Amino acid sequence: MIVWLNGTHGVGKTTTSALVQQLIPDSRVLDAEKVGETLMDITPGLPATDNFQHWPPWRLLVVETARRVLDYTGGTLVMPMTVLVEQYWREISTGLADHAIPVRHFVLHADQATLRARIAGDTLLGADSPFRLTYLQAYAEASRGWLHTEAEVVDTTNLTAGQAARRIADAVDEGPALTGGSAPGSRGEP
């Protein structure tokens, strides 16, 4: 199974994923960003882009990496990764479904004021990371459209990362997992 943690940059996916991993037996964190970093290291470089997700090999390699790791280890992969382009999510979720890999897709959400405050206080990328601030509008648009209908939303505005992780782990424990290609508007329910 895959527990995918989506949401904008700076919402707390990386921190929450480490805590979710501790709460779900036989689980591991696979950060799909590392797949993108590998592609960015190719020399000479791939065609210029402002986001490695625009490279079709990234989406295919995320599916293939997750599949191969699960074939090797079994268990659950907790995957923190922002995916705000619906077509890209469809490619990934369909690819996982084609391999019969169940996916629970969660979106960590916070209101814009909370997101801006978290980004301002970020000690990892530094205060007011231009990279993270750039994606706030794209996240707002995706959340009003496809994203919040395709996933189980965990509003973290007033939650700690530990509380959000507990909610996600409890939801995984209580409910059935879905294959990667849930129907639009299903909110993750069969």
N, C-alpha and C positions, 0 to 999 in steps of 0.2 A: 504494500500500500504506500501511497505518497500522501503526505500532508503538506500541501502547498500553501505557503504564507505569502500573500500578495499585499499590495498597499504601496503608497508612495515612498520615495526615498526619505529616510529620517523618521518614519513612523514607529520603528522599533522591531522590524522583522528579524534582524540578526540576533539581537538580544533575546527576543521571545523564542526564536527557534531553538536556541541552546537550552532554554528552560523547558520547552515542550519535549525536546529529546530526553531530558532527564525524567519526564513524567510518563513517557510511553515506553514500555518494555521492548527490548530488541529493536531499538531505533537508532538511526544515525542521521547527522545533518549533511546534506549535499547542497552546497551553495552553487547554483547554476551560473553565478557571476564568474566563477573560476574557469568555466568553459569559455566564456567570453574573453577572459584574460589570456587564455591559451591562444585564441584566434588573434588577439591583438599583438602577440609576440611573433607572429609569422613574418619572415622577412624574405623578399620585400613584402611590404604590407598588403593586406587586402584592400579593395577599393575604399576610399575615404568615406567615413560616416561619423556622425556625432554620437552614435549608439550602436554597440556591437549587435544588439538584437535585430538590427536591420539586415545583417548578413544571414541569408537563409541557412548556411551550415550551422549557425549557433542553435537554431531551433531544432534541427535534426539531431545535432550532437547532444543536446540536453535530453531528448527522449532516449537516444541510444545509450548515453552514460547512465541514466537512471535505470533503464532496463537491465543493462549489464551488471550494475551494482546489485540490484535486487535479485537477479539470477544467481549471483555469487553469494550474497549474504542472507537473502530472505529478509523478513522483518519489515520495518517501516522506514521510509526516507522522509525526513523533514526538510523541505526545500523552501528557503526564504528567497524570493525573487520577485521584483516588481515587473509585471507585464501589463502595460496599459493599452497596447494595441490589440484590439479584439481579434484580428486575423492571426496574430502571432499566438495568442492563447488558443485559438481554434486549432492551429497546426500542432501545438504541443499537446493539448488535451486529446485530440484525435489520434495522434501518434501513440500516446500512452494507452488509449482505449484499444487501439489496434493490437496491442500486446497484452490486452486483458489486465492492465494494471489499474486497480482501483485508486481513485483520487478523491481526497477531501480538499476542496479549495476554500480557503479562508482569506478574507480581506481584513487586515488590520486598518481600522479607520480612526481618524481623529479630525476634529473640526480645524478649519484653516488657522485660527488663532493659536491653537495648541500645537499644530504642526510647525508654525513659524517660531514659536517659543522653543520647541525642541531643537529645531535646526539652529537657532541662535545660540543655544547652549551646548551644541555638539562638541564633544572633546575628541572625537575620532577624525572627522574631516575638518574640524575647526568651525568657529562661529560663523553663521550665515553663509554656509557653503553655497556658492553660486550653482554648482551642479544640482544640489538638492532643491534649491529654490526654483530652478528652471522647470522642474517637473510638477510643481503644485497645481498649475492650471490644467495640465494634461490629466492629472489624477482627478481633479474636480470634474472634468468633462467625462472621463471614463466612468466615474462613480455615479454620475447622473444617468448614464446610458447603460451599457451592457454589464459593467463590472459588478455592481451590487446585485444584479439579478442573477449572475452566474456563480456567485459565491456565498458563503456564509459569512456575514459581516460581524466582526467583533469590534465594537466601538471602544477604543482605548483612551478616549478623551479623559476619562476620570479613573482609569485603571493603571496599576503598575504592570510592568512586563510580566511579573510573576502571576498576577491575577489573570491577565490575558492568556498566558500559557495554560493555566489551570482550566479556564473555560474551553480552550481548544482541546486539551487532553480529555476533558470530561465529555465533550461533544463526540470526539472520536470513539471513546469508550461506549457511549450510549447508542450511537446511531450507526446504521449501515453505511459502508463506503460505497462510492459510486465509481463507475468506470469513467475515464477521462473526458468523455464527450457528453456531458449532461445537456439536456435540451435547454434552449434559451428560456429564461424566466422560471426555471425549475427551483432556483435557490438551493440546489444540491439535494433535492428530495426525489426519490424514485418516482 
